[in-house]
Amino acid sequence: MNITRSTGLCFCVHRYLSIYISLGFTLTSVPSPCINLCDMNPENGYCRGCYRTLNEIADWSDLSNMEKLAVWSQLSKRKPQAPQ
């Protein structure tokens, strides 16, 4: 299995999956992006810790792995950029 950046996955998920595959493990479930810093931003509706919506957080355990990867692929776009 070859996973490339062209799949639209954010780098952290790409790296996680690459390590898992290279070690010969079978991926049974995509991990949650939660970092236990839960605070919803009322301006955009995203959690300030993981950048998911309330629906994505609530539905996480019911989502398929492909749906979870789709959420992961959106997180880097939602994260505010630090001032340069």
All heavy atoms as an XYZ file, in Angstrom:
664
protein
N       0.850     -1.182      0.000
C       0.000      0.000      0.000
C       0.887      1.233      0.000
O       1.752      1.379      0.841
C      -0.906     -0.022      1.230
C      -1.840      1.117      1.315
S      -2.946      0.854      2.726
C      -3.981      2.226      2.508
N       0.668      2.116     -0.929
C       1.456      3.328     -1.027
C       0.545      4.533     -0.831
O      -0.320      4.788     -1.642
C       2.147      3.397     -2.383
C       3.061      4.588     -2.499
O       3.396      5.208     -1.500
N       3.453      4.900     -3.701
N       0.758      5.253      0.245
C      -0.047      6.441      0.525
C       0.806      7.651      0.226
O       1.905      7.796      0.746
C      -0.526      6.458      1.986
C      -1.411      5.250      2.247
C      -1.261      7.738      2.296
C      -1.821      5.115      3.680
N       0.321      8.532     -0.614
C       1.073      9.729     -0.977
C       0.317     10.961     -0.535
O      -0.854     10.905     -0.185
C       1.279      9.798     -2.505
O       0.005      9.933     -3.112
C       1.981      8.549     -3.018
N       0.968     12.095     -0.605
C       0.330     13.355     -0.245
C      -0.798     13.702     -1.198
O      -1.650     14.496     -0.889
C       1.356     14.471     -0.226
C       2.293     14.363      0.935
C       3.299     15.492      0.876
N       4.398     15.195      1.755
C       4.673     15.884      2.841
N       3.949     16.911      3.165
N       5.680     15.565      3.597
N      -0.808     13.103     -2.378
C      -1.854     13.419     -3.351
C      -3.231     12.937     -2.907
O      -4.231     13.312     -3.485
C      -1.513     12.814     -4.713
O      -1.471     11.409     -4.617
N      -3.297     12.121     -1.862
C      -4.589     11.664     -1.360
C      -5.318     12.758     -0.607
O      -6.485     12.616     -0.285
C      -4.425     10.446     -0.416
O      -3.615     10.831      0.683
C      -3.850      9.261     -1.145
N      -4.653     13.868     -0.304
C      -5.283     14.970      0.405
C      -5.212     14.829      1.912
O      -5.796     15.614      2.643
N      -4.520     13.836      2.417
C      -4.394     13.668      3.860
C      -3.400     14.678      4.395
O      -2.406     14.992      3.762
C      -3.891     12.267      4.198
C      -4.733     11.109      3.716
C      -4.051      9.805      4.080
C      -6.107     11.166      4.330
N      -3.675     15.202      5.574
C      -2.709     16.113      6.168
C      -1.446     15.335      6.522
O      -1.461     14.112      6.655
C      -3.291     16.827      7.379
S      -3.563     15.804      8.816
N      -0.340     16.037      6.656
C       0.950     15.392      6.856
C       0.966     14.487      8.079
O       1.528     13.405      8.035
C       2.057     16.437      6.964
C       3.408     15.840      7.202
C       4.062     15.176      6.180
C       4.009     15.909      8.442
C       5.302     14.596      6.386
C       5.243     15.337      8.656
C       5.902     14.682      7.631
N       0.327     14.919      9.183
C       0.387     14.113     10.408
C      -0.296     12.762     10.214
O       0.205     11.746     10.681
C      -0.209     14.864     11.583
S      -1.871     15.458     11.326
N      -1.405     12.728      9.504
C      -2.080     11.453      9.256
C      -1.252     10.637      8.286
O      -1.088      9.431      8.459
C      -3.510     11.672      8.700
C      -4.136     10.359      8.289
C      -4.368     12.360      9.737
N      -0.702     11.273      7.268
C       0.148     10.581      6.302
C       1.310      9.908      7.022
O       1.617      8.747      6.785
C       0.664     11.581      5.256
C       1.604     10.989      4.281
N       2.955     11.026      4.468
C       1.381     10.332      3.118
C       3.547     10.419      3.468
N       2.605      9.991      2.628
N       1.948     10.636      7.921
C       3.086     10.083      8.664
C       2.646      8.929      9.559
O       3.288      7.891      9.605
C       3.737     11.177      9.496
C       4.917     10.655     10.256
C       5.629     11.715     11.007
N       6.602     11.020     11.845
C       7.399     11.595     12.676
N       7.398     12.881     12.783
N       8.221     10.907     13.397
N       1.542      9.111     10.261
C       1.025      8.068     11.149
C       0.765      6.779     10.367
O       1.180      5.704     10.765
C      -0.258      8.565     11.821
C      -0.966      7.529     12.651
C      -0.584      7.298     13.971
C      -2.002      6.767     12.129
C      -1.218      6.345     14.740
C      -2.644      5.814     12.892
C      -2.249      5.604     14.190
O      -2.879      4.657     14.944
N       0.080      6.904      9.249
C      -0.246      5.732      8.445
C       1.006      5.103      7.856
O       1.118      3.872      7.802
C      -1.229      6.100      7.336
C      -2.631      6.490      7.799
C      -3.467      6.943      6.609
C      -3.310      5.357      8.531
N       1.965      5.914      7.428
C       3.208      5.393      6.859
C       3.974      4.562      7.883
O       4.494      3.494      7.566
C       4.088      6.534      6.356
O       3.470      7.204      5.310
N       4.048      5.061      9.112
C       4.739      4.322     10.174
C       4.019      3.018     10.452
O       4.637      1.961     10.558
C       4.855      5.182     11.453
C       5.815      6.345     11.220
C       5.308      4.335     12.640
C       5.798      7.388     12.314
N       2.711      3.081     10.563
C       1.918      1.891     10.832
C       2.141      0.833      9.757
O       2.363     -0.336     10.054
C       0.441      2.278     10.887
C      -0.262      1.846     12.147
C       0.042      2.448     13.363
C      -1.217      0.854     12.129
C      -0.600      2.069     14.517
C      -1.863      0.469     13.284
C      -1.546      1.073     14.477
O      -2.176      0.692     15.617
N       2.091      1.251      8.510
C       2.231      0.323      7.400
C       3.650     -0.233      7.334
O       3.849     -1.424      7.140
C       1.826      1.003      6.075
C       0.319      1.263      6.098
C       2.203      0.158      4.871
C      -0.159      2.240      5.044
N       4.648      0.640      7.531
C       6.035      0.190      7.448
C       6.376     -0.815      8.550
O       7.231     -1.667      8.367
C       6.999      1.368      7.487
O       6.981      1.996      8.752
N       5.708     -0.723      9.669
C       5.931     -1.681     10.754
C       5.114     -2.953     10.581
O       5.236     -3.887     11.362
C       5.599     -1.033     12.109
C       6.511      0.112     12.540
C       6.003      0.742     13.831
C       7.942     -0.369     12.704
N       4.265     -2.980      9.570
C       3.494     -4.180      9.286
C       2.215     -4.316     10.097
O       1.622     -5.382     10.137
N       1.789     -3.234     10.745
C       0.563     -3.284     11.516
C      -0.642     -3.112     10.603
O      -0.557     -2.498      9.549
C       0.520     -2.185     12.584
C       1.535     -2.361     13.665
C       2.595     -1.495     13.768
C       1.417     -3.393     14.576
C       3.538     -1.653     14.760
C       2.354     -3.551     15.575
C       3.418     -2.681     15.674
N      -1.755     -3.606     11.034
C      -3.007     -3.399     10.331
C      -3.743     -2.254     11.017
O      -3.924     -2.275     12.233
C      -3.889     -4.661     10.378
O      -3.161     -5.729      9.784
C      -5.182     -4.451      9.645
N      -4.149     -1.284     10.237
C      -4.877     -0.144     10.782
C      -6.325     -0.552     10.993
O      -7.024     -0.891     10.049
C      -4.794      1.042      9.830
C      -5.434      2.327     10.305
C      -4.701      2.856     11.532
C      -5.398      3.358      9.202
N      -6.767     -0.554     12.236
C      -8.135     -0.954     12.524
C      -9.055      0.237     12.690
O     -10.230      0.151     12.422
C      -8.206     -1.824     13.796
O      -7.643     -1.100     14.876
C      -7.460     -3.122     13.587
N      -8.513      1.366     13.139
C      -9.329      2.551     13.320
C      -8.449      3.788     13.237
O      -7.347      3.821     13.767
C     -10.026      2.518     14.674
O     -10.869      3.633     14.809
N      -8.944      4.799     12.563
C      -8.223      6.069     12.466
C      -8.325      6.771     13.813
O      -9.420      6.887     14.369
C      -8.824      6.938     11.340
C      -8.191      8.308     11.311
C      -8.686      6.236      9.998
N      -7.210      7.248     14.367
C      -7.240      7.880     15.684
C      -7.955      9.221     15.662
O      -8.002      9.900     14.637
C      -5.763      8.052     16.032
C      -5.091      8.143     14.710
C      -5.871      7.243     13.791
N      -8.478      9.583     16.798
C      -9.136     10.872     16.953
C      -8.084     11.983     16.985
O      -7.013     11.817     17.565
C      -9.928     10.895     18.261
O     -10.353     12.202     18.560
N      -8.382     13.140     16.408
C      -7.458     14.268     16.488
C      -7.540     15.020     17.818
O      -6.834     16.005     18.020
C      -7.891     15.158     15.324
C      -9.321     14.840     15.103
C      -9.494     13.401     15.494
N      -8.387     14.566     18.723
C      -8.573     15.246     20.003
C      -7.256     15.322     20.778
O      -6.531     14.336     20.889
C      -9.615     14.500     20.844
S      -9.927     15.283     22.437
N      -6.967     16.522     21.312
C      -5.775     16.710     22.143
C      -6.161     17.118     23.568
O      -5.344     17.633     24.317
C      -4.804     17.731     21.521
C      -5.474     19.101     21.376
C      -4.253     17.232     20.193
C      -4.500     20.232     21.051
N      -7.429     16.893     23.921
C      -7.959     17.205     25.255
C      -7.842     18.686     25.604
O      -7.619     19.044     26.744
C      -7.296     16.342     26.323
C      -7.625     14.893     26.150
O      -8.761     14.534     25.825
N      -6.645     14.025     26.324
N      -7.992     19.524     24.599
C      -8.072     20.970     24.778
C      -9.390     21.385     24.127
O      -9.426     21.889     23.021
C      -6.880     21.673     24.114
C      -6.865     23.186     24.156
C      -6.763     23.684     25.596
C      -5.709     23.723     23.340
N     -10.493     21.104     24.812
C     -11.826     21.235     24.228
C     -12.445     22.590     24.553
O     -12.766     22.870     25.708
C     -12.714     20.105     24.733
S     -11.993     18.475     24.463
N     -12.581     23.403     23.517
C     -13.182     24.718     23.661
C     -13.678     25.128     22.286
O     -12.876     25.281     21.359
C     -12.148     25.721     24.192
C     -12.724     27.112     24.358
O     -13.866     27.239     24.850
O     -12.034     28.085     23.984
N     -14.991     25.296     22.157
C     -15.565     25.633     20.859
C     -15.445     27.125     20.590
O     -15.761     27.953     21.437
C     -17.031     25.207     20.792
C     -17.249     23.708     20.923
S     -16.277     22.692     19.814
C     -17.035     23.078     18.249
N     -14.961     27.458     19.406
C     -14.842     28.847     18.975
C     -16.183     29.260     18.380
O     -16.593     28.728     17.353
C     -13.730     28.969     17.930
C     -13.510     30.384     17.471
O     -14.390     31.231     17.558
N     -12.324     30.638     16.959
N     -16.899     30.194     19.006
C     -18.215     30.583     18.504
C     -18.155     31.320     17.163
O     -19.154     31.376     16.454
C     -18.767     31.498     19.605
C     -17.577     31.992     20.349
C     -16.526     30.922     20.227
N     -17.000     31.842     16.799
C     -16.877     32.568     15.529
C     -16.895     31.655     14.315
O     -17.415     32.013     13.273
C     -15.598     33.406     15.525
C     -15.638     34.548     16.523
C     -14.352     35.347     16.531
O     -13.565     35.241     15.560
O     -14.133     36.070     17.510
N     -16.300     30.452     14.452
C     -16.252     29.554     13.297
C     -16.853     28.169     13.560
O     -16.978     27.372     12.641
C     -14.821     29.421     12.765
C     -13.858     28.881     13.803
O     -14.237     28.222     14.758
N     -12.579     29.180     13.617
N     -17.195     27.873     14.808
C     -17.818     26.596     15.134
C     -16.851     25.433     15.259
O     -17.279     24.278     15.327
N     -15.541     25.713     15.307
C     -14.539     24.655     15.423
C     -13.982     24.605     16.839
O     -13.844     25.630     17.514
C     -13.365     24.887     14.474
C     -13.733     24.928     13.015
C     -13.200     25.895     12.179
C     -14.613     24.001     12.463
C     -13.536     25.934     10.837
C     -14.953     24.043     11.125
C     -14.406     25.008     10.315
O     -14.735     25.049      8.990
N     -13.627     23.400     17.264
C     -12.937     23.230     18.540
C     -11.556     23.867     18.414
O     -10.871     23.676     17.405
C     -12.814     21.738     18.857
S     -11.798     21.396     20.313
N     -11.141     24.615     19.418
C      -9.831     25.274     19.374
C      -8.688     24.279     19.541
O      -7.529     24.595     19.248
C      -9.748     26.352     20.448
C     -10.586     27.569     20.126
C     -10.349     28.694     21.148
N     -10.993     29.918     20.733
C     -12.137     30.372     21.248
N     -12.753     29.693     22.206
N     -12.660     31.505     20.821
N      -8.977     23.077     20.009
C      -7.931     22.062     20.185
C      -7.736     21.184     18.961
O      -6.620     21.002     18.487
N      -8.841     20.660     18.419
C      -8.722     19.698     17.303
C      -9.289     20.207     15.988
O      -9.138     19.553     14.961
C      -9.390     18.375     17.678
S     -11.193     18.473     17.853
N      -9.969     21.347     16.012
C     -10.526     21.998     14.810
C     -11.643     21.196     14.142
O     -11.882     21.355     12.959
C      -9.403     22.353     13.809
C      -8.380     23.229     14.460
C      -7.166     22.708     14.879
C      -8.656     24.563     14.729
C      -6.240     23.507     15.532
C      -7.733     25.363     15.372
C      -6.530     24.823     15.775
O      -5.618     25.606     16.425
N     -12.327     20.363     14.936
C     -13.509     19.672     14.409
C     -14.762     20.424     14.831
O     -14.755     21.183     15.798
C     -13.589     18.242     14.961
C     -12.506     17.323     14.441
C     -12.656     15.924     14.994
N     -12.396     15.920     16.436
C     -12.666     14.895     17.244
N     -13.226     13.805     16.777
N     -12.385     14.971     18.528
N     -15.858     20.176     14.105
C     -17.154     20.732     14.477
C     -17.765     19.861     15.571
O     -17.316     18.731     15.807
C     -18.108     20.765     13.274
O     -18.381     19.408     12.876
C     -17.531     21.557     12.112
N     -18.811     20.375     16.213
C     -19.498     19.571     17.232
C     -20.058     18.282     16.628
O     -19.985     17.223     17.252
C     -20.633     20.380     17.873
C     -20.221     21.353     18.965
C     -21.428     22.170     19.431
C     -19.605     20.623     20.149
N     -20.603     18.356     15.421
C     -21.130     17.149     14.778
C     -20.025     16.134     14.507
O     -20.223     14.933     14.705
C     -21.848     17.496     13.469
C     -23.198     18.123     13.712
O     -23.783     17.998     14.779
N     -23.699     18.833     12.712
N     -18.871     16.597     14.047
C     -17.760     15.679     13.787
C     -17.279     15.025     15.076
O     -16.957     13.834     15.093
C     -16.608     16.424     13.104
C     -16.923     16.829     11.685
C     -15.951     17.831     11.107
O     -15.173     18.473     11.863
O     -15.970     17.984      9.869
N     -17.243     15.790     16.155
C     -16.833     15.245     17.452
C     -17.848     14.214     17.936
O     -17.485     13.104     18.333
C     -16.654     16.377     18.483
C     -15.472     17.270     18.092
C     -16.479     15.814     19.900
C     -15.388     18.582     18.855
N     -19.119     14.580     17.878
C     -20.175     13.692     18.375
C     -20.285     12.414     17.546
O     -20.560     11.341     18.089
C     -21.512     14.429     18.376
N     -20.061     12.513     16.240
C     -20.232     11.373     15.342
C     -18.974     10.537     15.167
O     -19.013      9.499     14.502
C     -20.687     11.850     13.957
C     -22.063     12.488     13.973
O     -22.811     12.264     14.955
O     -22.382     13.215     13.017
N     -17.846     10.955     15.747
C     -16.560     10.326     15.460
C     -16.591      8.801     15.581
O     -16.097      8.092     14.691
C     -15.467     10.908     16.353
C     -14.101     10.445     15.934
C     -13.337      9.467     16.501
C     -13.343     10.946     14.826
N     -12.162      9.326     15.834
C     -12.141     10.225     14.792
C     -13.572     11.924     13.866
C     -11.152     10.454     13.832
C     -12.602     12.157     12.911
C     -11.411     11.422     12.902
N     -17.141      8.282     16.641
C     -17.111      6.820     16.841
C     -17.977      6.070     15.833
O     -17.780      4.879     15.626
C     -17.522      6.455     18.273
O     -18.848      6.886     18.516
N     -18.906      6.757     15.186
C     -19.770      6.120     14.192
C     -19.257      6.286     12.760
O     -19.785      5.660     11.843
C     -21.190      6.693     14.274
C     -21.853      6.382     15.607
O     -21.599      5.292     16.158
O     -22.608      7.242     16.094
N     -18.239      7.124     12.549
C     -17.731      7.356     11.206
C     -16.875      6.183     10.732
O     -16.190      5.536     11.530
C     -16.874      8.630     11.168
C     -17.553      9.957     11.497
C     -16.538     11.094     11.478
C     -18.687     10.237     10.543
N     -16.896      5.933      9.435
C     -16.012      4.926      8.857
C     -14.595      5.493      8.827
O     -14.388      6.705      8.999
C     -16.461      4.579      7.436
O     -16.215      5.686      6.575
N     -13.614      4.625      8.605
C     -12.238      5.101      8.513
C     -12.078      6.118      7.388
O     -11.356      7.101      7.539
C     -11.264      3.937      8.317
C     -10.991      3.210      9.608
O     -11.220      3.734     10.697
N     -10.513      1.990      9.514
N     -12.740      5.906      6.259
C     -12.645      6.856      5.151
C     -13.245      8.206      5.539
O     -12.704      9.257      5.191
C     -13.336      6.303      3.903
C     -12.607      5.115      3.290
S     -10.867      5.448      2.901
C     -11.048      6.647      1.608
N     -14.348      8.195      6.266
C     -14.964      9.445      6.723
C     -14.055     10.160      7.728
O     -13.930     11.384      7.704
C     -16.330      9.171      7.341
C     -17.364      8.725      6.323
C     -18.638      8.210      6.958
O     -18.562      7.516      8.005
O     -19.703      8.482      6.397
N     -13.408      9.383      8.605
C     -12.482      9.982      9.569
C     -11.288     10.607      8.854
O     -10.850     11.705      9.205
C     -11.995      8.921     10.564
C     -13.080      8.470     11.531
C     -12.586      7.357     12.430
C     -13.689      6.905     13.356
N     -13.265      5.808     14.241
N     -10.770      9.936      7.848
C      -9.661     10.486      7.080
C     -10.081     11.754      6.338
O      -9.289     12.692      6.205
C      -9.117      9.453      6.095
C      -8.375      8.279      6.735
C      -8.038      7.227      5.688
C      -7.128      8.748      7.456
N     -11.324     11.794      5.890
C     -11.829     13.004      5.223
C     -11.865     14.176      6.206
O     -11.520     15.308      5.849
C     -13.213     12.746      4.649
N     -12.268     13.911      7.461
C     -12.254     14.961      8.484
C     -10.818     15.409      8.731
O     -10.517     16.605      8.748
C     -12.915     14.478      9.801
C     -12.704     15.495     10.921
C     -14.394     14.197      9.586
N      -9.904     14.445      8.915
C      -8.496     14.770      9.141
C      -7.959     15.660      8.025
O      -7.174     16.583      8.277
C      -7.653     13.496      9.211
C      -7.423     12.963     10.587
C      -8.065     11.901     11.163
C      -6.489     13.425     11.559
N      -7.581     11.689     12.428
C      -6.611     12.599     12.699
C      -5.559     14.454     11.564
C      -5.842     12.785     13.832
C      -4.785     14.627     12.706
C      -4.930     13.799     13.825
N      -8.352     15.389      6.792
C      -7.819     16.156      5.664
C      -8.266     17.617      5.688
O      -7.628     18.469      5.078
C      -8.213     15.507      4.338
O      -9.587     15.681      4.079
N      -9.332     17.922      6.408
C      -9.836     19.296      6.507
C      -9.197     20.089      7.647
O      -9.225     21.323      7.639
C     -11.359     19.280      6.716
C     -12.123     18.679      5.577
C     -11.921     19.483      4.310
O     -12.067     20.705      4.306
N     -11.572     18.810      3.229
N      -8.621     19.406      8.615
C      -8.163     20.079      9.838
C      -7.067     21.108      9.597
O      -7.089     22.188     10.191
C      -7.722     19.048     10.875
C      -8.808     18.058     11.299
C      -8.262     17.108     12.365
C     -10.067     18.752     11.759
N      -6.111     20.802      8.746
C      -5.026     21.766      8.526
C      -5.537     23.032      7.845
O      -4.981     24.112      8.045
C      -3.908     21.135      7.696
O      -4.386     20.748      6.426
N      -6.609     22.934      7.070
C      -7.205     24.111      6.426
C      -7.939     24.980      7.445
O      -8.074     26.181      7.260
C      -8.180     23.684      5.336
C      -7.539     22.920      4.214
C      -8.590     22.381      3.275
C      -7.981     21.356      2.335
N      -8.969     20.573      1.639
N      -8.430     24.355      8.492
C      -9.189     25.072      9.516
C      -8.304     25.739     10.546
O      -8.707     26.701     11.193
C     -10.140     24.111     10.230
C     -11.173     23.498      9.306
C     -11.974     22.472     10.045
N     -12.946     21.827      9.183
C     -13.693     20.816      9.550
N     -13.604     20.331     10.779
N     -14.544     20.274      8.698
N      -7.123     25.192     10.757
C      -6.221     25.705     11.782
C      -5.699     27.073     11.388
O      -5.194     27.251     10.289
C      -5.043     24.727     11.952
C      -4.144     25.075     13.102
C      -3.091     23.996     13.295
C      -2.240     24.310     14.478
N      -1.264     23.245     14.753
N      -5.847     28.051     12.272
C      -5.354     29.397     11.933
C      -3.834     29.385     11.766
O      -3.134     28.673     12.475
C      -5.788     30.263     13.111
C      -6.189     29.330     14.186
C      -6.429     27.977     13.585
N      -3.374     30.164     10.827
C      -1.945     30.264     10.587
C      -1.323     31.232     11.593
O      -1.875     32.285     11.862
C      -1.680     30.765      9.168
C      -2.223     29.844      8.103
C      -1.631     28.449      8.153
O      -0.414     28.306      8.240
N      -2.464     27.439      8.139
N      -0.172     30.843     12.143
C       0.524     31.716     13.076
C       1.101     32.908     12.317
O       1.570     32.759     11.198
C       1.648     30.931     13.763
N       1.061     34.097     12.913
C       1.630     35.267     12.235
C       3.125     35.081     11.998
O       3.827     34.545     12.839
C       1.378     36.419     13.199
C       0.750     35.860     14.413
C       0.521     34.390     14.210
N       3.577     35.509     10.844
C       4.988     35.366     10.474
C       5.787     36.562     10.964
O       5.425     37.654     10.860
C       5.120     35.245      8.963
C       4.383     34.070      8.405
C       5.105     32.749      8.598
O       6.323     32.708      8.624
N       4.373     31.681      8.760
